[in-house]
């Protein structure tokens, strides 16, 4: 039996905890504001690892689980 997982990005939570905007994160990470917005809203189906790395670096995150969560998919 195969278990299915959903990958959940927690970028919104991370920026809210730090009291910054998506625009500020875009400036800090060097990514486009639209890219950040798409990632936060979950409208991107493919996430570039380099983007994730830039976001983690900008937010000074050492543990990637602060940005990524895995959940069991419900059937």
ABEGO torsion letter per residue (X at the ends): XBBBBBBBBAAAAAAAAAGBBAAAAAAAAGBBAAAAAAAAAGABABBBAAAAAAAAAAAGBABAAAABBBBBBBX
